[in-house]
């Protein structure tokens, strides 16, 4: 409950949320990603996809919610990541 509240609080300020991604503990990425996805935080979601620290991006659960606009945002973030030459 506290973790969910902290995520919502962070997402209220998109600039602060984006800056916090650099120092965000790895275990907080998945729940914050889901919170950003379900809350419609498009800019934060794009940046999260680009900063995603895992080899797999779990879009299965969000896709069940049929929020196509947010899925497009996540895919835009992946496109931006793929365009960067310095990342594998």
C-alpha positions in Angstrom: 0.0 0.0 0.0 2.8 2.4 0.9 4.7 1.6 -2.3 1.6 2.3 -4.4 1.0 5.6 -2.6 4.6 6.6 -3.2 4.4 5.7 -6.9 1.2 7.8 -7.3 2.8 10.7 -5.4 5.9 10.5 -7.7 3.8 10.4 -10.9 1.9 13.6 -9.9 5.0 15.5 -11.1 6.2 14.1 -14.4 9.5 16.1 -14.4 10.4 14.7 -11.0 9.3 11.2 -12.0 11.5 11.3 -15.1 14.5 12.6 -13.1 13.9 9.9 -10.4 14.3 7.1 -13.0 18.1 7.4 -12.8 18.1 6.6 -9.0 15.0 4.4 -8.8 15.7 1.0 -7.2 15.4 -1.8 -9.8 12.6 -3.5 -7.8 10.4 -0.4 -8.1 10.4 -0.3 -11.9 7.7 -2.9 -12.5 5.1 -1.5 -10.0 5.8 2.1 -11.1 5.5 1.1 -14.8 2.1 -0.4 -14.1 1.0 2.7 -12.2 2.2 4.9 -15.0 0.5 2.7 -17.6 -2.9 2.5 -15.8 -2.7 6.2 -14.8 -2.1 7.4 -18.4 1.2 9.1 -17.7 2.4 9.0 -21.3 5.7 10.9 -21.0 6.8 9.1 -17.9 5.9 5.7 -19.5 8.0 6.5 -22.6 11.0 7.4 -20.5 10.5 4.3 -18.3 10.5 2.0 -21.4 13.8 3.7 -22.4 15.3 3.2 -19.0 13.9 -0.3 -18.4 16.6 -2.2 -16.5 15.4 -5.7 -17.4 15.8 -7.8 -20.6 12.1 -8.3 -20.9 9.3 -5.7 -20.9 6.1 -7.3 -19.5 3.4 -5.8 -21.7 1.2 -8.9 -21.3 -0.7 -7.7 -18.2 -1.2 -4.2 -19.5 -2.4 -5.4 -22.8 -5.3 -7.2 -21.2 -6.7 -3.9 -20.1 -7.2 -2.9 -23.8 -5.8 0.6 -23.3 -4.5 0.9 -26.9 -3.2 4.5 -26.5 -0.9 3.5 -23.6 0.3 0.4 -25.5 1.2 2.8 -28.4 3.1 5.0 -26.0 5.1 2.0 -24.7 5.9 1.0 -28.3 6.9 4.6 -29.1 9.4 4.3 -26.2 10.7 1.1 -27.6 11.1 2.7 -31.0 13.1 5.5 -29.4 15.3 3.0 -27.6 16.0 1.1 -30.7 17.0 4.3 -32.5 19.7 4.9 -29.9 23.0 3.6 -31.2 24.8 3.3 -27.8 22.4 0.7 -26.3 22.2 -3.0 -27.2 
